[in-house]
Amino acid sequence: MHELRSVASSNLPGARRADPAGHLPPAEDAARRALGSAALWRPWTLLAAVAGALLPWILYLAVSLPMAHVAVHWRLAWVGFDATLAAVFASAALAARRGSPLLPDLLTAGAVLLLCDAWFDVATAASARELAGAVAEAAAAEVPLALFCLGFAHRVRRTAPHEGRR
């Protein structure tokens, strides 16, 4: 554990600091316990590994997926997606009403879901008419609302007290 503390309090770029007693921040401490606590492990290394692993997977999909595919549960997929989107926005409204610190995260999740919705509407359009409708909906509603959510989340984070944040 002493080696772990010395690395955590090192001057490596992006290194998280341990408190004076040598304890790690709670999230990093829990992650280290769960993942076997390698001395140089940092949360960003897992994220970088996932990003790197996705590159060959994306190339594989680009050359192996069929150009067309029938989805048996197409309706379930879209209804479930839109229900999730509605639940996130309802949760964000409730978080805003209550002044919850979860509001910026919910707004960000809503923005990401809106951008995914726009992407898949455009990418799965089966005709020129569907494509025009998807592009119009993305341009007039989904993308502007996503940008509003991201801006609002930024403003909330900027004006919120920074207790416990790093």
C-alpha positions in Angstrom: 0.0 0.0 0.0 2.9 2.4 0.6 4.0 2.1 -3.0 0.4 2.9 -4.1 0.4 6.0 -1.9 3.7 7.3 -3.3 2.5 6.9 -6.9 -0.8 8.6 -6.1 1.0 11.6 -4.6 3.6 11.8 -7.3 4.0 14.7 -9.7 3.0 12.7 -12.8 0.8 14.8 -15.1 -2.9 14.1 -14.3 -2.0 12.2 -11.1 -4.6 12.4 -8.4 -3.3 13.6 -5.0 -3.7 11.6 -1.9 -4.7 13.4 1.3 -2.0 14.1 3.9 -2.7 10.7 5.5 -2.0 9.0 2.1 -5.6 8.0 1.4 -6.8 8.0 -2.2 -9.9 9.7 -3.4 -12.9 7.4 -2.7 -13.7 6.6 -6.4 -10.1 5.8 -7.2 -9.7 3.8 -4.0 -12.8 1.7 -4.8 -11.7 1.2 -8.4 -8.2 0.0 -7.3 -9.8 -2.5 -4.9 -12.1 -3.8 -7.6 -9.5 -4.0 -10.3 -6.6 -5.5 -8.3 -4.8 -2.1 -7.6 -1.8 -2.1 -9.9 0.6 0.5 -8.7 0.5 2.7 -11.8 -3.2 2.2 -12.6 -5.2 5.4 -13.2 -8.9 5.6 -14.3 -7.8 7.2 -17.6 -5.8 4.1 -18.6 -9.0 2.0 -18.6 -10.8 4.6 -20.7 -7.8 4.9 -23.1 -7.7 1.0 -23.4 -11.4 0.9 -24.3 -10.9 3.6 -26.9 -8.0 1.8 -28.4 -9.8 -1.6 -28.4 -12.7 0.0 -30.2 -10.6 1.0 -33.2 -10.0 -2.5 -34.6 -13.6 -3.4 -33.8 -14.9 -0.4 -35.8 -12.7 -1.4 -38.8 -14.1 -5.0 -38.5 -17.6 -3.8 -38.5 -17.0 -1.5 -41.4 -15.9 -4.4 -43.6 -18.1 -7.2 -42.2 -21.6 -5.8 -41.5 -24.2 -6.2 -44.2 -25.4 -3.1 -46.0 -29.0 -3.9 -45.0 -30.4 -5.8 -42.0 -33.9 -6.5 -40.8 -34.4 -5.8 -37.1 -37.0 -8.1 -35.6 -37.4 -5.8 -32.6 -37.2 -2.5 -34.4 -40.3 -1.0 -32.7 -39.1 -2.2 -29.3 -35.7 -0.6 -29.8 -37.1 2.8 -30.8 -39.9 2.8 -28.2 -37.4 1.8 -25.5 -34.9 4.5 -26.6 -37.5 7.2 -26.6 -38.9 6.1 -23.2 -35.3 6.3 -21.9 -35.0 9.8 -23.3 -38.3 10.8 -21.7 -37.2 9.4 -18.4 -33.9 11.3 -18.5 -35.6 14.6 -19.2 -38.3 13.9 -16.5 -35.4 13.2 -14.1 -33.6 16.3 -15.2 -36.8 18.4 -14.6 -37.2 16.9 -11.2 -33.5 17.5 -10.4 -33.8 21.1 -11.5 -36.9 21.6 -9.4 -35.1 20.2 -6.3 -31.8 21.8 -7.0 -30.1 18.4 -7.2 -26.4 18.1 -7.9 -27.3 15.4 -10.5 -28.8 18.0 -12.8 -25.7 18.6 -15.0 -25.1 14.9 -15.4 -28.7 14.3 -16.4 -28.6 17.2 -18.9 -25.4 15.8 -20.4 -27.0 12.3 -20.7 -30.1 13.9 -22.3 -27.8 15.7 -24.8 -26.0 12.6 -25.7 -29.2 10.7 -26.2 -30.6 13.4 -28.4 -27.5 13.4 -30.6 -27.6 9.6 -30.8 -31.3 9.9 -31.8 -30.5 12.4 -34.5 -27.6 10.2 -35.8 -29.6 7.0 -36.0 -32.7 8.7 -37.5 -30.5 10.1 -40.3 -28.4 6.9 -40.7 -31.4 4.6 -40.9 -33.6 6.6 -43.2 -34.8 4.3 -45.9 -35.8 6.9 -48.5 -35.1 10.4 -49.6 -38.3 11.6 -47.9 -37.3 9.9 -44.6 -33.9 11.3 -44.8 -35.2 14.8 -45.4 -37.5 14.5 -42.4 -34.7 13.1 -40.2 -32.3 15.9 -41.2 -35.0 18.5 -40.6 -35.9 17.1 -37.2 -32.2 16.9 -36.2 -31.5 20.5 -37.3 -34.7 22.0 -35.9 -35.1 20.1 -32.6 -32.6 17.4 -31.6 -29.3 19.1 -32.1 -30.4 22.6 -30.8 -32.0 21.0 -27.7 -28.8 18.9 -27.1 -26.7 22.1 -27.4 -29.0 23.9 -25.0 -28.7 21.0 -22.5 -24.9 21.0 -22.7 -24.8 24.8 -22.3 -27.2 24.6 -19.3 -25.2 21.8 -17.7 -22.1 24.0 -18.1 -23.8 27.0 -16.5 -25.0 24.8 -13.6 -21.6 23.4 -13.0 -19.9 26.8 -13.2 -22.3 28.4 -10.7 -22.6 25.4 -8.3 -20.6 25.2 -5.1 -17.4 23.2 -5.7 -17.4 21.3 -2.5 -15.7 17.9 -2.9 -15.0 18.5 -6.6 -11.5 18.2 -8.1 
